[in-house]
């Protein structure tokens, strides 16, 4: 899809005395009116970004800023309390699961060390 250098739409006229770019000789001043080929290259889409949300941590922390949602100080404190409560429950649950796994491993180890009866 690149345009050819012969295409008239890809040529511009340079006035005498203005600076023109010549690939082999660098930048020079044109002494008389001349034609030069121009090749445009697309560098990608232009985007304008705006900040919507800032969180502490990665998708897990407290929301520090949100463009569309604002909270009162009481709401923020309530959310912090609920978050601490959830974290405490999660830590308790994890500790209990760890104890259960260790007890099952100990039970399995003790049952495998017992001698087995004769085979029939």
C-alpha positions as CSV (number, residue, x, y, z in Angstrom):
1,X,0.0,0.0,0.0
2,X,3.0,2.3,-0.3
3,X,2.6,5.1,-2.8
4,X,5.0,5.3,-5.7
5,X,7.5,8.1,-6.1
6,X,6.0,8.9,-9.6
7,X,2.6,9.8,-8.1
8,X,1.9,13.6,-8.5
9,X,0.2,13.7,-5.1
10,X,3.5,12.8,-3.4
11,X,5.4,15.7,-4.8
12,X,5.7,19.2,-3.3
13,X,7.2,22.4,-4.8
14,X,10.0,24.0,-2.9
15,X,10.4,27.8,-3.2
16,X,13.8,29.3,-4.0
17,X,15.8,30.2,-1.0
18,X,14.0,27.7,1.4
19,X,15.8,24.8,3.0
20,X,15.3,21.4,1.4
21,X,16.4,18.0,2.6
22,X,18.5,15.9,0.2
23,X,19.3,12.4,1.4
24,X,22.8,12.2,0.1
25,X,24.0,15.8,0.8
26,X,22.2,16.6,4.0
27,X,20.3,19.9,4.4
28,X,20.9,22.5,1.8
29,X,19.3,25.7,0.5
30,X,17.6,25.5,-2.8
31,X,18.8,28.1,-5.3
32,X,15.8,27.9,-7.6
33,X,12.3,26.5,-7.4
34,X,12.3,22.7,-7.6
35,X,10.2,19.6,-7.0
36,X,10.8,17.2,-4.2
37,X,9.2,13.9,-3.3
38,X,7.5,13.5,0.1
39,X,6.8,10.1,1.6
40,X,4.6,10.0,4.7
41,X,4.8,7.2,7.2
42,X,2.1,6.3,9.5
43,X,3.4,5.9,13.1
44,X,0.2,4.6,14.7
45,X,-3.0,5.8,16.2
46,X,-3.0,9.0,18.2
47,X,-4.5,8.5,21.7
48,X,-5.4,10.8,24.5
49,X,-5.4,9.1,27.8
50,X,-7.0,10.3,31.1
51,X,-6.5,8.9,34.6
52,X,-9.6,7.0,35.8
53,X,-8.5,5.1,38.9
54,X,-5.5,4.7,41.2
55,X,-5.2,1.7,43.4
56,X,-2.8,0.8,46.1
57,X,-1.2,-2.5,45.0
58,X,-2.2,-4.4,41.9
59,X,-6.0,-5.0,41.7
60,X,-6.1,-5.7,45.4
61,X,-5.5,-2.5,47.3
62,X,-7.4,0.5,48.5
63,X,-8.7,2.9,45.8
64,X,-6.7,6.1,46.2
65,X,-8.4,8.0,43.4
66,X,-11.4,7.4,41.2
67,X,-12.6,9.9,38.5
68,X,-16.3,8.9,38.7
69,X,-16.7,7.8,42.3
70,X,-16.2,10.0,45.4
71,X,-16.5,8.7,49.0
72,X,-17.0,10.6,52.3
73,X,-14.4,10.2,55.1
74,X,-16.9,8.0,56.9
75,X,-17.4,5.7,53.9
76,X,-13.6,5.4,53.5
77,X,-13.2,4.5,57.2
78,X,-16.0,1.9,56.9
79,X,-14.4,0.3,53.8
80,X,-11.0,0.2,55.6
81,X,-12.6,-1.6,58.6
82,X,-14.3,-4.1,56.4
83,X,-11.1,-4.7,54.5
84,X,-9.1,-5.4,57.7
85,X,-11.9,-7.7,58.9
86,X,-11.8,-9.7,55.5
87,X,-8.0,-9.9,55.7
88,X,-8.2,-11.3,59.3
89,X,-10.8,-13.9,58.3
90,X,-8.7,-14.9,55.3
91,X,-5.6,-15.3,57.4
92,X,-7.5,-17.4,60.0
93,X,-8.9,-19.6,57.3
94,X,-5.4,-20.1,55.7
95,X,-3.9,-21.0,59.1
96,X,-6.7,-23.6,59.7
97,X,-6.2,-25.1,56.2
98,X,-2.4,-25.3,56.9
99,X,-3.1,-27.1,60.2
100,X,-5.5,-29.5,58.4
101,X,-3.0,-30.3,55.7
102,X,-0.2,-31.0,58.2
103,X,-2.4,-33.2,60.3
104,X,-3.4,-35.2,57.2
105,X,0.2,-35.6,56.2
106,X,1.1,-36.8,59.8
107,X,-1.8,-39.3,59.7
108,X,-0.8,-40.6,56.3
109,X,2.9,-40.9,57.4
110,X,1.9,-42.8,60.6
111,X,-0.5,-45.2,58.7
112,X,2.2,-46.0,56.1
113,X,4.8,-46.9,58.8
114,X,2.5,-49.5,60.4
115,X,3.2,-53.1,59.4
116,X,0.6,-54.7,57.2
117,X,-1.0,-58.1,57.8
118,X,-0.2,-61.2,55.8
119,X,-1.5,-61.3,52.3
120,X,-4.1,-63.8,51.3
